[in-house]
Amino acid sequence: MSESPVSLEALLKLKRLEQPDREFWEDFEQDFQHRRLRALMEDSTPSVGFGLAFWRRLLVWSPFAVGGLAAVAFFMAPSLAIQDGSEALVAEESQNLSPTQVFQSHAEPLSAMVSSEIARSMEAIRVQDLFSFHEAAGRSQFVQDALATKEEARHFRRVLSNAALSVPTSAGSRYVADPLTAGRADASSAVLRPGSHF
Amino acid sequence: MAVSGSLEREAQANIAAESVRDADIDAVYVERVQSGDVAAFDFLVNKYRERLFSIVYNLTSNREDAADLTQESFIKAFRSIKRFQGKSSFFTWLYRIAVNTSLSHLKRNRFRRFFSLENINDEASSSEIVEALSVKTKTEKGAIISELQERLNDALQKLSPKHRTVVVLFEIEGLSHQEIADIMGCSVGTVRSRLHYAKQQLQAYLQDYLK
């Protein structure tokens, strides 16, 4: 019986013949030069290097950070409100601003708003309700009138806080203008006479 | 007998002398790089890139990963070359970076592995083994080579990373036990025992070809 010339060592030495071609090394060289240049730039500018490292870490942790912020925003958002004192909706200079801009320009620190909002929950208007109402109304005459003056805006706010009225309007609803009763600050009864679809 | 013994000793002495000269040349270039001569690093990259790629490729059996990891190893070496004090030879230090980078990669991707094999040199078809196997199995050489390549990579991947490393460094790269021990940070005895165990495993996996 003849001895096999095939040994494990000889088989493993075949692995030395697995070699890339010249094209591979050309690409390798190019890629490596780019990588080295990047490494040089990062290393030569500590702030850049630090910045890059910082952003790299941020990217890794950002999903968690975003998730955390979203959770905070979700729980805090219902409490975000415009307080009577802040006059966010009623300031004269904010007449021409969108609700978002108004809110942003007069927003108080979150914690302060939250704590005061709890105390004033019955009278405060929900920003989302206002926004959604605003969108639904599409800057209708109703909304414009409501925002026109300080006095009327307060009425507007209180009227909307009435549960019976805080319903989204359907398309095509009509606003029937009805002058607000003069001198009545406490508009517990509806000051708007609904139109056919309001 | 005496003549062959002395020839062997002379060959070993020549190899040792060449290694020393090699190490001296590397030391000169390392010093230049440490002084800020970035182009001197290119010399070292060109000198070692094929060997480093070979190690990484045989550890990962993936051509693309091997290219990426080889570059990463050089970049790591470039970044930390100022801390290299010359206690070991440059190539030992560089190989250590490459091996550690590969082992980290293997650990991170242990559940996601696929092969991407390198082209095999034309020399393979004229090798004794391929001739012998082709005759034995009455199979075409090209088919034998393909099959062998796949089976070899498969067998190596079945070994643990540490056992695979000693086999790759010793049998494929031709390093000595001491050099492997320096690279892997273990004793020569550990290298020998890992090598022995790994070869036993490979014998079992490749017994069809070794009968």
Chai-1 contact restraints between the chains, C-beta under 6 A:
chainA,res_idxA,chainB,res_idxB,connection_type,confidence,min_distance_angstrom,max_distance_angstrom,comment,restraint_id
A,P5,B,E128,contact,1.0,0.0,6.0,A-B,restraint_1
A,P5,B,A132,contact,1.0,0.0,6.0,A-B,restraint_2
A,V6,B,I129,contact,1.0,0.0,6.0,A-B,restraint_3
A,V6,B,A132,contact,1.0,0.0,6.0,A-B,restraint_4
A,V6,B,Y209,contact,1.0,0.0,6.0,A-B,restraint_5
A,V6,B,L210,contact,1.0,0.0,6.0,A-B,restraint_6
A,L8,B,L202,contact,1.0,0.0,6.0,A-B,restraint_7
A,L8,B,Q203,contact,1.0,0.0,6.0,A-B,restraint_8
A,E9,B,E171,contact,1.0,0.0,6.0,A-B,restraint_9
A,A10,B,I129,contact,1.0,0.0,6.0,A-B,restraint_10
A,L12,B,E171,contact,1.0,0.0,6.0,A-B,restraint_11
A,L12,B,I172,contact,1.0,0.0,6.0,A-B,restraint_12
A,K15,B,N58,contact,1.0,0.0,6.0,A-B,restraint_13
A,K15,B,I172,contact,1.0,0.0,6.0,A-B,restraint_14
A,R16,B,I172,contact,1.0,0.0,6.0,A-B,restraint_15
A,L17,B,I120,contact,1.0,0.0,6.0,A-B,restraint_16
A,L17,B,N121,contact,1.0,0.0,6.0,A-B,restraint_17
A,L17,B,E123,contact,1.0,0.0,6.0,A-B,restraint_18
A,L17,B,A124,contact,1.0,0.0,6.0,A-B,restraint_19
A,E18,B,E118,contact,1.0,0.0,6.0,A-B,restraint_20
A,E18,B,I120,contact,1.0,0.0,6.0,A-B,restraint_21
A,Q19,B,N121,contact,1.0,0.0,6.0,A-B,restraint_22
A,P20,B,E118,contact,1.0,0.0,6.0,A-B,restraint_23
A,F28,B,A67,contact,1.0,0.0,6.0,A-B,restraint_24
A,F32,B,Q71,contact,1.0,0.0,6.0,A-B,restraint_25
A,R35,B,Q71,contact,1.0,0.0,6.0,A-B,restraint_26
A,R35,B,I75,contact,1.0,0.0,6.0,A-B,restraint_27
A,A39,B,I75,contact,1.0,0.0,6.0,A-B,restraint_28
